[in-house]
C-alpha cells in the first residue's frame, strides 16, 4: 500500500484518485474476494459452509403467524424457531418476544450489566471499505499513538474506575504491527482486569502471541455475511478476503483466546439474513468450542466523516429490538453487547430485556480521552473518529443510570489464579 493512500490534510494524489475511481467503477480491477492472499492461514472448518448455506436458503417471508406462535411455545428454541422469530411475521409479537427474552436474561445473567470502554490507538488503514471513516481513501487526520501516549490514555481511563478495555486500531499491519498491538496489550494489563482487541484478523500463532501479551478476547465484525454484497463494499486491502475474515474467531480460539465476539454491521445488507448468519456463527462455534466465552454484538451503521448520508438501511429500533430478543431466546447463555451507536433511551431499555453489556465513556477518536474525560486540553494531537456515536455518557453517569434502573453494573467477573 502506497503511503499516499494515508491522507491527513493533503488531498489524494492523482494516481491514488485514479485507482480509487477504477476500483469503484470497474469490478475487474479488484482482486478475487474469495481467494486467500499470501501469508493468510487457511483452516479446515465446516462452519462457514453451514452458516452461509443456511443464510442463503433463508426465506423469511415464508414464515407465518402460526410458526411464530409455535416458536414462542417451545421451551428450547431451535434453528427453525429462530428463523421464525426473525421474520416479518414475528413483528406483531414483539412484546411477547421481549418478555420471553427478559425471562431468559434474568435466568442466566440476573440483573447484571457489564461495562467496558474502547481505546483506539491508531486510525491508519490499508482497506477501502466504502462505509468506514477510517478507509484509506478518506481525507481524515491520521494518528498512531506511541507507548507513552497509550499508557497516558489508559491511566486516564483507569482513573475513571473502568476495569475492562477494548483496544482497537485501523487495519494496517504496516502502521499497527502485531508487535505494536502486543506491547499496548502488555500495558493494558497494568491498568485493567479484562483486555479485548478489535483489530485486523491475524493467523493462529499471532493470536497466541497476543494472548500471551494479555489479551482475553477478540472481536471481529464480518460486516455482512452476504459474500456478493461484501465484495461490493470492500474494494481493496486484506479485509477484502471474505473467508479469511470469517474464520478469524475460530483462529483466535485455536490460538488460546478465552473468548470471541461475532457481529454483522446491520444495514449493509439484508439485516434479517445477516442477523441469522451472525447467530448461527455463534451457535456453531459454541458447539465446536464449548469451553469458550462467545458473544454477539449488534451495531447499526452510523454517519462517518466526509459522508453524513450513511445511515442504517431499513433497520430501525423496532427491527433492532426484534433481532436482539430473537438472539436472546435462541442463545440464552450468550453475552450480547449494545454499543454507543444506539441512543441512551434504547440502551437503557434493552439492558432490561436482552443485552448484557454496554460501552461507556466512549471515544472513537485517537488520543482524546484526557480532553473528553477531564475537560483539559491534551498536549498531543488527536486523530479523527471512525464514526459518530449516539450515547456519549461518561462511565460514572452510565454506572449511576444502570444502578438507578435497578441493574447491578459489573466491571469485572474474572479472577486470575
VEXVEX-694127 format. One line per 10 residues: number of its first residue (from 1); for each residue x, y, z of C-alpha. Coordinates in nm, 3 decimals, decimal comma. Last residue first. Layout:
NUM	X Y Z; ...
//
This chain:
417	-0,526 -1,771 3,975; -0,676 -1,498 3,752; -1,024 -1,394 3,862; -1,295 -1,297 3,615; -1,610 -1,102 3,696; -1,513 -0,749 3,601; -1,681 -0,409 3,597; -2,033 -0,527 3,676; -2,322 -0,279 3,699; -2,613 -0,424 3,901
407	-2,945 -0,319 3,749; -3,240 -0,149 3,917; -3,265 0,130 3,658; -3,100 0,367 3,906; -2,798 0,136 3,911; -2,775 0,147 3,530; -2,800 0,526 3,535; -2,537 0,558 3,806; -2,286 0,339 3,620; -2,361 0,518 3,293
397	-2,305 0,857 3,456; -1,978 0,743 3,613; -1,853 0,592 3,285; -1,939 0,903 3,088; -2,247 0,921 2,866; -2,193 0,988 2,495; -2,478 0,781 2,354; -2,508 0,841 1,979; -2,155 0,788 1,850; -2,031 0,925 1,519
387	-1,792 0,707 1,321; -1,421 0,623 1,295; -1,307 0,939 1,474; -1,027 1,171 1,369; -0,683 1,171 1,529; -0,576 1,398 1,815; -0,254 1,589 1,858; -0,070 1,579 2,188; -0,074 1,809 2,491; -0,442 1,732 2,553
377	-0,674 2,015 2,652; -0,833 1,951 2,987; -1,205 1,866 3,007; -1,126 1,565 3,225; -1,273 1,268 3,039; -1,314 1,413 2,688; -0,989 1,613 2,681; -0,791 1,336 2,850; -0,951 1,069 2,632; -0,856 1,238 2,304
367	-0,561 1,037 2,174; -0,737 0,885 1,872; -1,110 0,918 1,806; -1,383 0,659 1,863; -1,447 0,790 2,214; -1,676 0,614 2,459; -1,716 0,683 2,830; -1,941 0,379 2,849; -1,989 0,061 2,646; -2,275 -0,177 2,718
357	-2,301 -0,545 2,810; -2,583 -0,786 2,893; -2,846 -0,706 2,631; -3,181 -0,887 2,622; -3,463 -0,725 2,818; -3,358 -0,486 3,093; -3,042 -0,398 2,901; -3,269 -0,313 2,605; -3,442 -0,023 2,778; -3,145 0,181 2,894
347	-2,978 0,114 2,559; -3,275 0,242 2,361; -3,317 0,556 2,568; -2,946 0,638 2,565; -2,937 0,606 2,186; -2,750 0,344 1,987; -2,403 0,376 1,830; -2,285 0,364 2,192; -2,272 -0,013 2,163; -2,512 -0,291 2,255
337	-2,333 -0,612 2,357; -2,500 -0,952 2,392; -2,343 -1,230 2,601; -2,465 -1,576 2,504; -2,623 -1,817 2,752; -2,980 -1,785 2,620; -2,885 -1,820 2,250; -3,215 -1,864 2,064; -3,432 -1,657 2,303; -3,157 -1,396 2,348
327	-3,085 -1,360 1,977; -3,458 -1,335 1,897; -3,492 -1,053 2,150; -3,194 -0,875 1,997; -3,324 -0,908 1,642; -3,671 -0,783 1,738; -3,519 -0,486 1,922; -3,317 -0,399 1,612; -3,631 -0,414 1,400; -3,815 -0,179 1,636
317	-3,513 0,049 1,655; -3,500 0,088 1,278; -3,302 -0,122 1,037; -3,419 -0,018 0,689; -3,065 0,070 0,586; -2,900 0,228 0,890; -2,741 0,562 0,800; -2,459 0,681 0,577; -2,558 1,023 0,440; -2,307 1,215 0,652
307	-2,013 1,107 0,438; -1,695 1,310 0,485; -1,658 1,188 0,846; -1,885 0,892 0,918; -2,260 0,853 0,984; -2,367 0,539 1,177; -2,448 0,188 1,055; -2,602 -0,047 1,308; -2,412 -0,249 1,566; -2,542 -0,577 1,713
297	-2,268 -0,751 1,908; -2,270 -1,120 1,992; -2,083 -1,324 2,249; -1,878 -1,638 2,296; -1,697 -1,743 2,611; -1,513 -2,060 2,509; -1,522 -2,401 2,677; -1,787 -2,538 2,438; -1,559 -2,490 2,134; -1,731 -2,678 1,849
287	-2,081 -2,635 1,987; -2,037 -2,272 2,084; -1,866 -2,203 1,749; -2,169 -2,328 1,558; -2,422 -2,123 1,757; -2,201 -1,813 1,732; -2,187 -1,836 1,352; -2,556 -1,927 1,355; -2,629 -1,604 1,540; -2,433 -1,390 1,297
277	-2,583 -1,570 0,996; -2,940 -1,514 1,113; -2,872 -1,147 1,187; -2,717 -1,106 0,842; -3,024 -1,266 0,682; -3,258 -1,039 0,873; -3,043 -0,733 0,808; -3,045 -0,765 0,430; -2,722 -0,577 0,352; -2,508 -0,302 0,499
267	-2,777 -0,205 0,748; -2,669 -0,421 1,038; -2,294 -0,437 1,077; -2,262 -0,812 1,131; -2,124 -0,947 1,454; -1,917 -1,207 1,632; -1,738 -1,193 1,968; -1,459 -1,415 2,099; -1,347 -1,552 2,435; -1,067 -1,721 2,624
257	-0,814 -1,689 2,344; -0,586 -1,990 2,309; -0,468 -1,961 1,949; -0,730 -2,211 1,829; -0,988 -1,976 1,979; -0,842 -1,685 1,782; -0,830 -1,899 1,465; -1,201 -1,971 1,514; -1,279 -1,603 1,554; -1,085 -1,512 1,239
247	-1,254 -1,770 1,013; -1,500 -1,525 0,857; -1,224 -1,273 0,792; -1,016 -1,522 0,598; -1,325 -1,636 0,408; -1,419 -1,284 0,282; -1,083 -1,157 0,160; -1,147 -0,784 0,105; -1,018 -0,712 0,454; -0,666 -0,766 0,320
237	-0,693 -0,448 0,115; -0,915 -0,301 -0,155; -1,279 -0,285 -0,266; -1,469 -0,395 0,041; -1,831 -0,286 -0,010; -1,915 -0,456 -0,341; -1,737 -0,779 -0,245; -1,927 -0,795 0,086; -2,253 -0,760 -0,107; -2,162 -1,070 -0,307
227	-2,036 -1,251 0,004; -2,356 -1,192 0,202; -2,228 -1,241 0,557; -2,207 -0,866 0,611; -1,978 -0,666 0,843; -1,791 -0,983 0,949; -1,716 -0,788 1,266; -1,428 -0,931 1,468; -1,397 -0,914 1,847; -1,117 -1,097 2,028
217	-1,096 -1,192 2,395; -0,861 -1,216 2,690; -0,550 -1,040 2,559; -0,254 -1,031 2,797; 0,062 -1,040 2,587; 0,043 -1,422 2,586; -0,298 -1,387 2,419; -0,137 -1,160 2,161; 0,124 -1,428 2,086; -0,145 -1,697 2,051
207	-0,341 -1,469 1,818; -0,026 -1,437 1,611; 0,011 -1,814 1,612; -0,345 -1,857 1,485; -0,314 -1,607 1,199; -0,439 -1,248 1,206; -0,766 -1,062 1,153; -0,740 -0,679 1,165; -0,801 -0,537 1,512; -1,069 -0,542 1,780
197	-0,890 -0,639 2,099; -1,005 -0,726 2,449; -0,843 -0,677 2,788; -1,002 -0,753 3,125; -0,860 -0,667 3,467; -0,727 -0,329 3,356; -0,436 -0,099 3,442; -0,115 -0,300 3,425; -0,271 -0,548 3,181; -0,324 -0,259 2,940
187	0,049 -0,201 2,912; 0,101 -0,558 2,794; -0,183 -0,503 2,547; -0,009 -0,199 2,401; 0,307 -0,406 2,358; 0,106 -0,671 2,172; -0,051 -0,413 1,942; 0,294 -0,290 1,841; 0,413 -0,649 1,795; 0,113 -0,731 1,576
177	0,203 -0,430 1,364; -0,003 -0,112 1,359; 0,139 0,110 1,082; 0,243 -0,154 0,830; -0,012 -0,408 0,951; -0,287 -0,157 0,878; -0,648 -0,228 0,974; -0,732 0,071 1,191; -0,672 0,001 1,555; -0,879 -0,101 1,855
167	-0,814 -0,192 2,218; -1,121 -0,293 2,424; -1,087 -0,211 2,792; -1,232 -0,359 3,109; -1,175 -0,226 3,462; -1,320 0,128 3,437; -1,298 0,337 3,753; -1,243 0,681 3,598; -0,876 0,657 3,694; -0,846 0,357 3,461
157	-0,949 0,569 3,160; -0,698 0,846 3,232; -0,425 0,591 3,303; -0,501 0,409 2,980; -0,471 0,728 2,775; -0,136 0,803 2,938; -0,018 0,449 2,870; -0,110 0,483 2,504; 0,071 0,816 2,479; 0,389 0,669 2,626
147	0,358 0,365 2,401; 0,327 0,573 2,085; -0,015 0,666 1,950; -0,083 0,643 1,578; -0,261 0,929 1,404; -0,438 1,008 1,080; -0,645 1,325 1,033; -0,907 1,244 0,774; -0,938 1,256 0,394; -1,091 0,912 0,332
137	-0,906 0,699 0,077; -0,758 0,451 0,326; -1,087 0,380 0,497; -1,101 0,503 0,859; -1,449 0,657 0,830; -1,597 0,328 0,714; -1,885 0,278 0,465; -1,681 0,241 0,142; -1,436 -0,010 0,281; -1,102 0,064 0,115
127	-0,851 -0,117 0,331; -0,498 -0,014 0,425; -0,596 0,167 0,745; -0,429 0,416 0,976; -0,654 0,501 1,270; -0,431 0,416 1,565; -0,469 0,362 1,942; -0,849 0,347 1,964; -0,950 0,269 2,321; -1,295 0,115 2,376
117	-1,480 0,117 2,709; -1,638 -0,154 2,922; -1,945 -0,207 3,141; -2,124 -0,534 3,218; -2,493 -0,541 3,312; -2,622 -0,762 3,593; -2,983 -0,814 3,691; -2,962 -1,195 3,679; -2,745 -1,328 3,397; -2,886 -1,674 3,319
107	-3,245 -1,665 3,444; -3,269 -1,287 3,419; -3,174 -1,294 3,052; -3,411 -1,581 2,972; -3,701 -1,405 3,147; -3,628 -1,080 2,962; -3,614 -1,263 2,628; -3,957 -1,421 2,689; -4,099 -1,078 2,781; -3,940 -0,915 2,479
97	-4,071 -1,185 2,247; -4,422 -1,133 2,384; -4,394 -0,758 2,324; -4,251 -0,812 1,976; -4,531 -1,046 1,870; -4,669 -0,817 1,596; -4,319 -0,820 1,437; -4,294 -1,200 1,429; -4,441 -1,241 1,079; -4,165 -1,015 0,947
87	-3,920 -1,298 1,021; -3,651 -1,307 1,289; -3,866 -1,510 1,528; -3,946 -1,760 1,253; -3,578 -1,812 1,176; -3,515 -1,869 1,546; -3,785 -2,137 1,559; -3,621 -2,311 1,264; -3,284 -2,301 1,441; -3,449 -2,446 1,751
77	-3,560 -2,251 2,058; -3,594 -2,473 2,364; -3,906 -2,446 2,579; -4,125 -2,422 2,272; -4,435 -2,202 2,287; -4,262 -1,896 2,140; -4,157 -2,092 1,831; -4,509 -2,232 1,785; -4,662 -1,885 1,796; -4,406 -1,764 1,542
67	-4,475 -2,053 1,305; -4,851 -1,994 1,336; -4,801 -1,627 1,249; -4,634 -1,744 0,930; -4,284 -1,793 0,792; -4,238 -1,790 0,413; -4,134 -1,424 0,409; -3,813 -1,517 0,591; -3,683 -1,724 0,302; -3,350 -1,844 0,441
57	-3,167 -2,054 0,180; -2,874 -1,814 0,152; -2,841 -1,781 0,529; -2,846 -2,155 0,595; -2,580 -2,218 0,329; -2,366 -1,931 0,455; -2,367 -2,067 0,809; -2,308 -2,431 0,713; -2,034 -2,360 0,459; -1,858 -2,129 0,703
47	-1,868 -2,376 0,993; -1,709 -2,676 0,820; -1,359 -2,574 0,912; -1,022 -2,673 0,766; -0,803 -2,374 0,834; -0,628 -2,145 0,587; -0,359 -1,909 0,717; -0,308 -1,590 0,520; 0,057 -1,530 0,430; -0,012 -1,464 0,062
37	-0,371 -1,366 -0,002; -0,666 -1,604 0,027; -0,911 -1,606 -0,265; -1,281 -1,538 -0,206; -1,254 -1,161 -0,264; -1,085 -1,211 -0,603; -0,881 -0,894 -0,657; -1,045 -0,578 -0,789; -0,981 -0,421 -1,129; -1,247 -0,642 -1,291
27	-1,511 -0,470 -1,078; -1,455 -0,142 -1,268; -1,642 0,156 -1,124; -1,538 0,186 -0,761; -1,197 0,028 -0,801; -1,129 0,244 -1,108; -1,221 0,564 -0,927; -0,998 0,478 -0,632; -0,714 0,393 -0,867; -0,745 0,727 -1,046
17	-0,764 0,913 -0,716; -0,449 0,736 -0,598; -0,266 0,824 -0,918; -0,376 1,188 -0,893; -0,251 1,211 -0,537; -0,507 1,221 -0,260; -0,557 1,554 -0,086; -0,332 1,683 0,187; -0,465 1,737 0,541; -0,401 1,381 0,651
7	-0,413 1,122 0,377; -0,293 0,763 0,400; -0,328 0,646 0,039; -0,010 0,841 -0,041; 0,179 0,588 0,171; 0,146 0,333 -0,107; 0,000 0,000 0,000
//
